[in-house]
Amino acid sequence: MSSKPSKGKLGIWMATSLVIGNMIGAGVFMMPAALAEYGGISILGWLASSIGAILLALVFSRLSKMVRDNNGGPYAFARHGFGDYVGFMVAWGYWIAVWTAVAALSIAFVSAMSIFFPVFNQEPVVALMTGLSAIWFLSWVNSRGVRSSGKMQVLTTILKLSPILVIILGGFFFFNADNFIPFNASDTSSFNAIAITGTMTLYAFLGLECATIPADNVKDPVKTIPRATLLGTLITTAVYILGTVVVMGLVPLDKLTNSPAPFADAMKVMTGETGSYIVAGGAAIAAFGALNGWILIQSQLARAISHDGLFPRIFKKENSNGVPVWGIVIGSALSSLVMLMNYTEGLVEQFKFIILLSTLCTLVPYLFSAAAYVAISLEGKKSKKPGTGIFILGGLTFLYAMWAIFGAGEEAVFWGFILLLAGTPFYVWLKWKNNLQNR
């Protein structure tokens, strides 16, 4: 573990804000519209994905106690359970997923801001420069120290949750239960509707593992990380489910299905036109806050891998603030490149496909973390019979991760597998280079 003074580390609220902030991006503001065609039964889909998310949170919480040298989160768990190669494969895919997510969040931020500045929809160059400015401004914020980014995360989390909480608390006074009839508004069976909406909503929980990644920059990590992971996941779950219920209760399904801004339409019912701008601001802040959190994660993850000799040494070089600044610079440069693809005609579809692949590469660490939980637990209980609870929690979480990967679709799984294997030559080169240096 790092010997850095605790005053330069993340406390419980900063770590919890990292979890909440990285899960709740601008996309959640659109989720009720995406679920509207299925009707109220989509709430059961939320519950299904929430159960899986809580299982994952429990696994990550327990692993953070079991694996003391756990900087890097899912990477450290996979490496501890299955060795360098599996650890590298998990880290390789996850690292790619993170800097791709940074690009996507920057685009989401610009899209949300276009409500206030229509020029972003009219001038792609202006939109591009704004998105790149957001990436590099937050890269600078993160370069000033982990607590600097932690403070930004707390502030943006409070601001992004505020309009959603207003809708949740005030919406029940305008609630119309008739909006939930029929309960299953789709032309598919109830089972299929729950399965489909469960798959759709599970992606909203990506990021619940974030408190485990900068472990050596967290105060009292053995206590703080498990608490932040569980607390952040539970708060986010409540916000997602209650927010969807209230929005569906305020906006009729036929209107909600075609709504470009469902939370804004819900706020209009309560407060009129002014409220919709408040929600739009909340969506922009949500994307901005998540962008800040993922930039923090991309550098901390790369440093952890580099520290173990599985990534180039440049990623562990720190500036005077103790920040692995080259991890930020290289990650943000790659994010900027991906963002340029989105604003280049003819490459938009490729960008969308990369986002799909990055989502899959985020799910794979969940699968290996669930398996590592069982493997590490068994290793620690060689002298006595392991409890059935280990197999139940690990098994259910593993199955959930498998279900999530299955929901990504055949094409994403195929190319995601190819992307992961593409890291193998890089792994071999690093191993060869390390062997030469150790002779």
C-alpha positions in Angstrom: 0.0 0.0 0.0 1.0 3.6 -0.6 2.5 5.6 2.3 0.9 8.8 1.2 -0.6 10.9 4.0 -4.3 10.3 4.5 -5.1 14.0 4.0 -4.3 13.5 0.3 -6.7 10.6 -0.1 -10.4 10.0 -0.8 -12.7 9.8 2.2 -16.0 7.9 2.4 -18.0 10.6 0.7 -15.6 11.2 -2.1 -15.3 7.5 -2.7 -19.1 7.1 -2.6 -19.5 10.1 -5.0 -17.0 8.4 -7.3 -19.2 5.3 -7.4 -22.5 7.2 -7.9 -21.0 9.8 -10.2 -19.5 7.2 -12.6 -22.7 5.2 -12.8 -25.1 8.1 -13.2 -24.2 9.8 -16.5 -26.4 11.7 -18.9 -27.8 8.5 -20.3 -30.0 7.8 -17.3 -32.0 10.9 -18.2 -33.1 9.2 -21.4 -33.8 5.7 -19.9 -37.5 6.2 -19.1 -38.2 6.9 -22.8 -36.3 3.8 -23.9 -38.3 1.7 -21.4 -41.7 3.3 -22.2 -42.7 0.9 -25.0 -42.7 -1.9 -22.4 -44.7 0.0 -19.8 -44.7 -0.4 -16.1 -43.3 -4.0 -16.3 -39.9 -2.4 -17.0 -39.8 -1.6 -13.3 -39.4 -5.3 -12.8 -36.5 -5.2 -15.3 -34.9 -2.5 -13.2 -35.3 -4.7 -10.1 -33.7 -7.7 -11.9 -30.6 -5.7 -12.9 -30.5 -4.0 -9.5 -30.3 -7.4 -7.8 -27.3 -8.3 -10.1 -25.7 -5.0 -9.3 -26.0 -5.5 -5.6 -24.5 -9.0 -5.9 -21.6 -7.5 -7.8 -21.2 -4.7 -5.1 -21.1 -7.4 -2.4 -18.4 -9.4 -4.3 -16.3 -6.3 -4.9 -16.7 -5.2 -1.2 -15.6 -8.6 0.0 -12.7 -8.8 -2.4 -11.4 -5.4 -1.4 -11.1 -6.9 2.2 -9.6 -10.2 1.1 -7.0 -8.8 -1.4 -4.9 -6.2 0.5 -2.8 -5.2 -2.5 -5.8 -4.4 -4.5 -5.0 -1.2 -6.4 -6.6 -1.5 -9.8 -9.8 -3.2 -8.5 -11.0 -5.9 -10.9 -7.6 -6.1 -12.5 -6.0 -6.8 -9.1 -8.7 -9.4 -8.2 -8.3 -11.3 -11.5 -4.5 -11.2 -11.2 -4.6 -12.5 -7.6 -7.0 -15.2 -8.5 -5.7 -16.4 -11.9 -2.3 -15.0 -12.5 -0.6 -12.3 -14.6 -2.1 -13.2 -18.0 -5.7 -13.2 -17.0 -5.1 -10.0 -14.9 -3.5 -8.4 -17.9 -6.4 -9.4 -20.2 -8.9 -7.9 -17.8 -6.9 -4.7 -17.5 -6.3 -4.4 -21.2 -10.0 -4.6 -22.1 -11.0 -2.4 -19.1 -8.5 0.3 -19.9 -9.7 0.5 -23.5 -13.3 0.6 -22.2 -12.5 3.5 -19.9 -10.9 6.0 -22.3 -13.6 5.1 -24.9 -16.2 5.9 -22.2 -14.5 9.3 -21.6 -15.1 10.1 -25.3 -18.7 9.0 -25.1 -19.4 11.1 -22.0 -17.8 14.2 -23.6 -20.2 13.8 -26.5 -23.1 13.3 -24.1 -22.0 16.5 -22.3 -22.0 18.5 -25.5 -25.4 17.1 -26.5 -26.9 18.1 -23.2 -25.5 21.6 -23.4 -27.0 22.0 -26.9 -30.3 22.8 -25.1 -28.8 26.0 -23.9 -26.5 26.6 -26.9 -28.2 25.5 -30.1 -25.0 26.3 -32.0 -23.6 22.9 -30.9 -26.2 21.3 -33.2 -25.4 23.6 -36.0 -21.6 23.8 -36.0 -19.9 20.5 -35.5 -16.5 22.2 -35.1 -17.8 24.2 -32.1 -19.3 21.1 -30.6 -16.0 19.2 -31.1 -13.9 21.9 -29.5 -16.3 22.2 -26.5 -16.1 18.4 -25.9 -12.3 18.4 -26.2 -12.1 21.4 -23.9 -14.1 19.5 -21.3 -11.8 16.5 -21.5 -8.6 18.5 -21.1 -10.0 20.8 -18.4 -10.9 17.8 -16.3 -7.5 16.2 -17.1 -5.9 19.3 -15.6 -8.2 19.1 -12.5 -7.2 15.5 -12.0 -3.5 16.3 -12.4 -3.7 18.5 -9.4 -4.3 15.6 -7.1 -6.8 12.9 -6.2 -8.6 15.0 -3.7 -9.0 17.8 -6.3 -10.9 15.4 -8.5 -12.6 14.0 -5.5 -14.0 17.4 -4.6 -15.2 17.9 -8.1 -16.9 14.5 -8.0 -18.8 15.4 -4.7 -19.9 18.7 -6.2 -21.2 17.3 -9.5 -22.8 14.4 -7.8 -24.9 16.7 -5.6 -25.8 18.9 -8.5 -26.8 16.1 -10.8 -28.9 14.3 -8.2 -30.8 17.5 -7.2 -33.2 17.8 -10.1 -33.9 14.0 -10.1 -34.6 14.1 -6.3 -37.0 17.1 -6.9 -38.9 15.1 -9.5 -39.0 12.0 -7.2 -40.2 13.9 -4.1 -42.6 16.3 -5.9 -43.7 14.0 -8.6 -46.0 11.8 -6.4 -48.3 14.9 -5.9 -48.9 14.8 -9.7 -48.8 11.0 -10.1 -51.3 9.3 -12.4 -51.5 5.5 -11.8 -53.5 5.1 -15.1 -50.2 5.6 -17.0 -49.2 2.1 -15.9 -52.1 0.5 -17.7 -51.5 -1.8 -19.5 -48.7 -3.0 -17.2 -47.1 -4.8 -20.1 -47.5 -2.4 -23.1 -45.3 -4.5 -25.5 -46.3 -7.2 -27.9 -44.0 -9.7 -26.2 -44.6 -12.0 -23.1 -44.1 -10.7 -19.6 -41.0 -12.9 -19.2 -39.4 -11.6 -22.4 -40.3 -8.0 -21.5 -38.6 -8.3 -18.1 -35.5 -10.0 -19.7 -35.2 -7.3 -22.3 -35.6 -4.4 -20.0 -33.3 -6.0 -17.5 -30.6 -6.2 -20.1 -31.2 -2.6 -21.1 -31.0 -1.3 -17.6 -28.0 -3.3 -16.4 -25.6 -1.0 -18.4 -26.7 1.8 -16.2 -24.8 0.1 -13.3 -21.4 0.0 -15.1 -19.0 1.8 -12.8 -20.1 0.3 -9.4 -16.5 -1.1 -9.0 -14.8 2.4 -9.3 -14.0 2.8 -5.6 -11.9 -0.3 -5.7 -9.5 1.0 -8.5 -7.7 3.9 -6.7 -7.3 1.7 -3.6 -4.0 3.2 -2.4 -5.5 6.7 -2.7 -8.4 5.9 -0.4 -8.4 6.5 3.4 -8.6 3.3 5.4 -9.4 1.3 2.2 -10.3 -1.9 4.0 -13.3 -0.1 5.6 -14.0 2.7 3.1 -14.0 0.8 -0.2 -16.6 -1.8 0.8 -18.9 0.9 2.4 -18.6 3.3 -0.6 -19.2 0.5 -3.1 -22.4 -0.8 -1.3 -23.7 2.7 -0.3 -23.1 4.1 -3.8 -24.8 1.1 -5.5 -27.8 1.3 -3.1 -28.3 5.0 -3.6 -28.0 4.7 -7.4 -30.4 1.8 -7.4 -33.0 3.8 -5.5 -32.6 6.9 -7.7 -33.0 4.8 -10.9 -36.1 2.9 -9.8 -37.9 5.7 -8.1 -37.0 8.1 -10.9 -38.4 5.8 -13.6 -41.6 5.1 -11.6 -42.3 8.8 -11.1 -41.6 9.8 -14.7 -43.9 7.1 -16.0 -46.5 8.3 -13.5 -46.3 11.9 -14.8 -45.9 11.4 -18.5 -48.4 9.2 -20.5 -46.7 6.3 -22.2 -47.6 7.3 -25.8 -45.9 10.7 -25.2 -43.0 9.2 -23.2 -42.1 6.7 -25.9 -41.2 9.6 -28.3 -39.8 12.0 -25.7 -36.3 13.3 -26.3 -36.1 14.4 -22.7 -38.4 12.4 -20.4 -37.2 13.9 -17.1 -37.6 17.4 -18.6 -41.2 16.5 -19.7 -41.9 15.3 -16.2 -40.6 18.5 -14.7 -42.8 20.5 -17.1 -45.9 18.8 -15.6 -44.7 20.0 -12.1 -43.2 23.4 -12.8 -43.7 24.4 -16.4 -41.1 25.3 -19.0 -38.5 26.6 -16.6 -38.2 23.2 -14.9 -37.2 21.5 -18.1 -34.1 23.7 -18.3 -33.1 22.7 -14.8 -33.3 19.1 -15.8 -31.3 19.8 -18.9 -28.6 21.4 -16.7 -28.7 18.3 -14.5 -28.1 16.1 -17.5 -25.1 18.2 -18.6 -23.7 18.1 -15.1 -24.2 14.4 -14.9 -22.1 13.8 -18.0 -19.5 16.3 -16.8 -19.2 14.6 -13.4 -19.0 11.1 -14.8 -16.3 12.4 -17.2 -14.3 13.6 -14.3 -14.6 10.3 -12.5 -13.6 8.2 -15.4 -10.6 10.3 -16.2 -9.5 9.7 -12.6 -10.0 5.9 -13.1 -8.1 5.7 -16.4 -4.9 7.0 -14.9 -5.2 5.1 -11.6 -5.9 1.8 -13.4 -2.9 2.3 -15.8 -0.6 3.1 -12.9 -1.6 -0.1 -11.0 -0.9 -2.3 -14.1 2.4 -0.5 -14.8 3.4 -1.0 -11.1 3.2 -4.7 -11.6 5.3 -4.6 -14.8 2.3 -5.4 -17.1 2.1 -1.9 -18.7 4.9 0.5 -19.9 6.7 2.2 -17.1 5.6 5.7 -18.2 2.2 5.1 -16.8 3.4 5.0 -13.2 5.5 8.2 -13.4 4.0 10.8 -10.9 4.1 14.6 -10.9 4.7 16.7 -7.8 1.0 16.1 -6.7 1.5 12.3 -6.7 -0.6 11.9 -9.8 0.3 9.5 -12.6 0.0 12.3 -15.1 1.2 10.4 -18.2 -1.7 8.0 -17.7 -4.1 11.0 -17.8 -2.4 12.6 -20.9 -2.2 9.4 -22.9 -5.7 8.3 -22.0 -7.2 11.7 -22.7 -5.3 11.9 -26.1 -6.9 8.5 -27.1 -10.3 9.8 -25.9 -9.8 12.9 -28.0 -9.0 10.7 -31.0 -12.2 8.6 -30.6 -14.2 11.8 -30.2 -12.8 13.1 -33.5 -14.1 9.9 -35.1 -17.6 10.7 -34.0 -17.5 14.1 -35.7 -16.0 12.7 -38.9 -18.6 11.8 -41.5 -18.5 8.1 -42.3 -16.9 7.1 -39.0 -19.9 7.5 -36.8 -21.0 3.9 -37.1 -17.5 2.8 -36.2 -17.6 4.9 -33.1 -21.0 3.4 -32.0 -19.5 0.0 -32.5 -16.4 0.8 -30.4 -18.8 2.0 -27.6 -20.6 -1.4 -27.7 -17.2 -3.2 -27.5 -16.1 -1.1 -24.6 -19.3 -2.0 -22.7 -18.5 -5.6 -23.2 -14.9 -5.1 -22.0 -16.3 -3.6 -18.8 -18.5 -6.6 -18.3 -15.7 -9.2 -18.7 -13.9 -8.0 -15.4 -17.2 -8.6 -13.6 -17.2 -12.2 -14.7 -13.6 -12.8 -13.6 -14.1 -10.9 -10.4 -17.0 -13.3 -9.5 -14.8 -16.3 -10.3 -11.8 -14.8 -8.4 -14.0 -14.3 -5.3 -14.7 -18.0 -5.1 -11.1 -19.0 -6.0 -9.5 -16.7 -3.4 -12.0 -17.7 -0.8 -11.2 -21.4 -1.3 -7.5 -20.6 -1.2 -8.0 -19.0 2.2 -10.0 -21.9 3.6 -7.7 -24.8 2.7 -7.7 -26.0 6.3 -11.5 -26.2 6.6 -14.6 -26.7 4.6 -15.7 -23.6 2.8 -19.2 -22.3 3.5 -22.0 -22.6 0.9 -22.5 -18.9 1.0 -19.3 -18.4 -1.0 -20.5 -20.6 -3.8 -24.0 -19.0 -3.8 -22.8 -15.4 -3.9 -20.0 -16.2 -6.4 -22.2 -18.4 -8.5 -25.1 -16.0 -8.8 -22.8 -13.1 -9.6 -21.0 -15.2 -12.2 -24.3 -16.1 -13.8 -25.5 -12.5 -13.8 -22.2 -11.4 -15.5 -22.7 -14.2 -18.1 -26.3 -13.0 -18.7 -25.1 -9.4 -19.1 -22.5 -10.4 -21.7 -25.1 -12.5 -23.5 -27.3 -9.4 -23.7 -24.6 -7.5 -25.5 -25.3 -9.5 -28.6 -23.4 -12.0 -30.8 -21.4 -9.4 -32.8 -20.2 -7.5 -29.8 -19.1 -10.7 -28.0 -17.3 -12.0 -31.1 -15.3 -8.8 -31.7 -14.9 -8.1 -28.0 -13.2 -11.5 -27.8 -10.9 -10.6 -30.7 -10.1 -7.2 -29.1 -9.1 -8.9 -25.8 -6.9 -11.5 -27.7 -5.3 -8.6 -29.6 -3.6 -7.6 -26.3 -1.7 -10.9 -26.1 1.3 -9.8 -28.3 1.5 -6.7 -26.2 1.6 -8.9 -23.0 4.3 -11.1 -24.5 6.4 -8.1 -25.5 6.2 -6.6 -22.0 7.2 -10.0 -20.4 10.2 -10.2 -22.8 11.2 -6.7 -22.0 10.9 -7.2 -18.2 13.0 -10.4 -18.4 15.8 -8.5 -20.3 15.8 -5.8 -17.6 15.9 -8.3 -14.8 18.9 -10.2 -16.1 
